[in-house]
């Protein structure tokens, strides 16, 4: 088969274009390989500091390479993200697991040095580490989840996913204190990329990191029992209660370990986190998932697992360079909750608008700790549901239901255009979907 009959590729550091062309089921694997290999060739031309992952051999974490990446000035002015990159142990055939470690909010240079030292000692070899330093470590810019840092993490994920050195199903995020808050938010926001997440000495209010999004990742949250600052110990126990309830409701899909280390304050034993996380692999194509699309740093995701948001009800716009907007404690931003399931060749999507009501703050503070959520059916919006033979049998008719109404029934055709569009959305070798159904609410 000559794939160039339906693929036009420009491989010299420009865009790959996949024209619309129907594929047979037998042609799909070759088309996926062709498009992914072409994308890998394009990534090699990148000037990103994270393109270090494309090198034939990565440096040792004992003598790490220091990389420097300018962040877009429209997202954060005068922001240069420096980070260490290095490996521990011999590279597995499937590629190294990758750990992103986020430091706390002390003096940045010292926190960065301490983070490197801790990372060198954790029991998780073989592994690769990215250990960044906060670009502007003062005031409200000292946050790991703002839009400028989202840009960096997406660069990292894009380069890591395309690298033969990294296992795309074993990428983890964890951190301490401010890095604990950041890694918990990133865990929920980018849950479709992580195998696991391990915030320590943190404890985000769950409105800032909805637990439902973490259904298919390994989630570890460790806090000191006497870590009273900002109610970290109390918020951690609220998270345990919610995760425990979700595990009962959805058995075997909410793998979590949430504990208070007895007698500890803000300083805890950090060693158990990565040794626990490393045992878990990502499930990139779950047949059922929950997703609350929440704004992190004023920005919403445009897709999650195999679901793409094409048009949504009007969502508020928040200026990227307004760091104070990163804490969504006022709860006024619109949110939409999604439940997508695929079984017996029936696809069911439910979309609801979510409203939060604070029921309890951390005592003596304005930090929200517990909430009630009210759900109402979303009345508008357009989505694309990407599909492949691991989710449905594409050789048989498929039924699609949205908010209880059947909106499609028939055979879903495979097309090179869908592979390309899912690549553009996720840049993920595990999510090159050949089929798609677009639905309107």
N, C-alpha and C positions, 0 to 999 in steps of 0.2 A: 504494500500500500504506500502511495506517495503522499505524505502528509502535507506537502506544500500545495496540494490541490485546494486545501481549505485553510491553510495557515500562511500568513505573510509575516515574516519575522525580520526585524532589524536588530541585529545582535551587537552593534557597535555602540554601546552605551546610550541607546535611545529606546523608544518604546517598542514592546512586542505587541503586535496586533493580531488577534484571532478573529477572523471573519466568521459570520454566522454560517455554519455548515452542519447539517444533520449527520450524526454518527450512528453506526450500528453499535450494539452492546460489545461486539467483538473488537471494534475499532477504538473503544474508549481508553483502554490501558495505554496503547501506543500514543494516543493524542495527549493523555496526561503526562507521560514521560517527556514527550517532545516539548510541550509548553513549559513544564517545570525546568527541564534542562536549559531551555532558552532563557528562562528567567534567571537561573543560576549564572549563566554567562553574563547577563546584564548586571547582576549584583557585583560581579568581580570588578566592574568598572567604577564602582562607587568611590567617592572621596570621603565617605563617612569614616570617623575614627573607629567605629565598630566593625569596619571591614577587616580588621585584624583577624576576625574569625575565619576569613578565607585563606589565611596563610597555611602552607603545607604543614608547618610545625608551630605549635603555640608555646610561649615561654613558660617556665616553671613559676609557680606562685612563690617559691623561695627567692627568686630573682625576677619579679614581675615586670612587665612592660607598663610604662605610664603613658596613657593616651589622653588626648585633649580634644574636646568637641565643642565648638561654638554653638550655642543655642540660638534659635531665630530671635532677632531683636524685637520683632513685633509681639513675641510672647514674653520675653524677659530681657530687659536691656543689660548689656555688659555682663552676660552670663556665659562662662566657659566651664563646661563640665569636665573635670579631670577624673580619670579612673584607672585603677590597676587592673590588669588582666593576667591571669596565670593559671596553671594546671597543677593538679596533684595526682600522682600515680600514672599508670600507663593507660593510653586511650583504648576504650573498648571498641569492638568491631562496629557497634551501632553508634559510636560517637560518645563524647563526654557528656555526663549530666552538667548542667549549667546552673550556678547559684548566683543570684543578684543579692548582695548584702548592702543594707542601708544603715548608715550610722546614726547616732543620736545627736542632740542639739547643743552639745558643748562646743568648745573651741574647735573649729572645723579641722584644722591641720592635725591636732592631737587626736580627734575622733577618727579621722581617716587612717592615721598610723595605727591606732589601737584596733580599728576594724581589720586592717591587713593582718596584724598579729593574731587576732582571734581566728580569722578565716584560715590561716595557716595551720592552726591547731585542731580545728573541728574534725571529727571522725566521719568523713564522707568521701574519701578517695575511692575510686578515681573520680575526679571532678574538675570543672573549670569554674573560676570565680571572676565576677565583675564587682569591683569594690569602688564605688564613686565617692567623690567629695562634693558636698553642697556648693554650688557655684557662688551664691550670694548668701553667706551664712549669717544674716542679721535680720531681725524683725520678721515680718510676715512672709518674706521670700524664703524663709527657712522651712520649706515644705517639700516633700518628695512627690506630691501628687498633682502639682499645678500643671497647667497646659504645657509650659516649657519643658518640664520633666517628662510629661507624657510623650512629647515629641521624641525625646531621647530614648525612652523605653521602647517605643515602637520601632525606632531605628535599630536598637539592639535586637529586638525580637526578629525583625526582618532579616538582619544579617545572620543571626544565629540559626534561624530556620533554614536558610539557604546554604549553610556551611556543612561540608562533610565531616567536620570535626565535632559537631554538636548533635546530640540526640534530641530531635524536636519534641519528643514525648517525655523528656526528663528535664524540664526547666522550672526552677523554683525561685521564689522571692521570700526574703526574710529580713528582719532588722530589729534593732534595739531602741527603745524609748521613742524618740521622734521617728526613727526607722521602723519601730513597731507600729506606730500609727500609719505611717506611709505604706508599709507592706500589707497591712490589713485592708486599706482602701484599694491598693493595687490588686490584692487577691480577689476582691469582689468585682472590680471593674474589668479586669482582664482574665477572668476565671477560665475562659475557653482556651487560654494559652498555657496556663500553669499546670504542672503535675502536683504541686503543693505550695503551701505558704506557711510561714512561721513567725508571726509577730511576737515579740518578747518585750516585757515591761512597758506595754502600751495599753490598748483597750479603747477602741473607737466606739462611740455610740453607733448602734447598728443602722441608723438612718444614713450614716456616712459610708457604710459598707454592708449592704443587705446580705444577710446570711444565706438567703435562698440561692444567690448566684454561685455560691461555693459548693453546690450539690455534688459536683463530680471531681473535686480536688481534695487532696489531703490537707487538712487545716489544723495547725497546732498553735495554740495561744497560751503562753506561759507568763505568769505575773506573780509578783511577791504578795503574800497574804497581808503584809503590812505596807503595801504600796498605796498609800492613801492619797497621794497627789492626783488632783483632777478626777478622783474617784476611780482610779485605774483598777483597783481590786474589785470594786463593786460592779463596774461595767463589764469586767471579765466574767464575773459570775452570771450576769444577765445574758451574755453571749453563750455561756455553757447551757443555760436553761433553754434558749432558743434553738441551739444546734441539737440538743438532746430531743426536743420536741419534733424537729424536722426529721431526725433519724428514725423516730418511731413512725412518723407519717410516711416516709419514703425509705423503707429499709434498705440497708446496704449501699446507699448512695451518698450519705453525708459522713464520710470518714473524718473523724475529728478527735483531737485530744486537747481539752481546755482545762487547765489546772492552775491552782494557786500553790506556789512553793511556800510551804509553811515556815514562818519565822523570818522570811526574807522581806526586804523593803524594795526600793527601786533597783537595787543591784541583785541579780539572781544568777543561778547556774545556767549559762547559755549553751552548755555542751549538748543537751539532749535533742535540740531542735533538728539539726541537719541529719543526724544519724537516724532519726525517725522518718523524716521526709524522704530520704533517698530510697526507701523501700517502695515508693509509690510511683506509678506511671500515669501519664495523662490518658484520659479517654476523649479523643478529639471529636467523636461523632456519637454522642449518647442518643438513644432512641426516645428519651424523654428528658426535658430540662425545664428549669424555672429561671426567669430572667427579669429582674427589676432594672429598667434602664434609668439610671440615676445620673445627675450631673456631677462630675468630679472636676473641680476647678472651673465650673461653668460650662463644661463640655459633655455631650452625650456620645455614647457609642453608636455607630451606624450599623452594627451587626453583632451577632453572638452565636457561636456554634454554626448552625447551618441556616440561620435566619438573618435576612437583611431588611433594614428599615428603608423603604423607598420614599415614602411620604408619611409624615406623622402630623398629628395636630400641632398647632403652633407651640413651639417650646421657647422659653425665654432665652435671650442672648446675653451672655455675661462677658464683659471685656476681659480678654486674656491677661492684660497687664494690670488687672485689679487684684492684687494678691489677697486682699481682705475678703474677696468673694469665695475663697476656697472652702471656708467653713459654712456648710449649709444648715446652720443651726436654726435659721428662721423657718425652714421647711416650706417656703412659698413656691419653690420650683416644681413644675409639673413633672410627674413620673408616670411611667406605664409599666405594668406588670404583665409578663408573657408566660404562658404555659404551652409548650409544644411537645406533642407526643406522636410517635409513629409506631403502629402495631397493626399486624394483619392487613397491610397495604392500605390502611386508613391513617390519614394525617389530620391531627386535630390541633388547631391553634386557638387559644383564648387570649384576648388582650383586654386589660382593664386599666382604668385610671386609678391612681393611688393617692389617697389623702392621709397625711399623718396628723395625729393629735398627741402632743406630749402628755403623758400621765404622771411622770415622776422625773424630777431632776436629781442629780447628785446633790445630796444634802449640803446646803450652804452655798450652792453655786447655781449658775444658769445653764449648766451643761445638761442636756437632755439625756436621760438614762433609759427610760421605758416609754413605749409608745403604743397607741392603738392605730390600726390602719383600716381605712374604709375603702372599699373597692366598688367601682361602678363600671359597667361595660363601656369600652371606648366606642365612640360613634363614627370615627373617621380614621383614615390611615391606609397606606398601601405597603405591603410586604412581599418579599420574594422568599420562598422556601426552597432552598437548594436540596437536591436529593441525589443519592447514589444507591448502588445495590446492597450496601450494608444497612441502609435505613428502610428501604422498601424493595420489593421485587419489581424492577423496571420492565420486566417482560410481561407483567400482568397489569390490568387496569388499577388505577389508584383513585381513591376518594379523598377529597380534602374538605374539611369542615372548619369554619371560622366562627367563633362565638356561637356555636350550636347550629349554624346554618351550613348546609352543603353547598359549596361554591364551585366544585370541580369534580368530574368523574370521567375517567378515560385513561388512555395510555399516555405516559409522559415521555416525550421524545428526548433523546440525547443530542447535544449540540456543542461544538467546540466553543461557541460564544459563552456558554455557562461555565466552562472550565476557566476561561480567561477572566470572567467577571468575578468568580469566587477567588481566583488568584489575586486579583486587584484588591479585593476586599480584605482578605486575610493573610496573604503571602505565606501560606502554610502548605507544606507538601502533603499533609494528611487531609486537606479540605479542598481538593480540586474536583468540584462537583460537576458531573456531566449533564444533569437534568435540573429543571427548576419549574416552579409554578408560582405565578404572581397572583396575589389575592388582595381584595379590597374589603375593608370593614363595612 
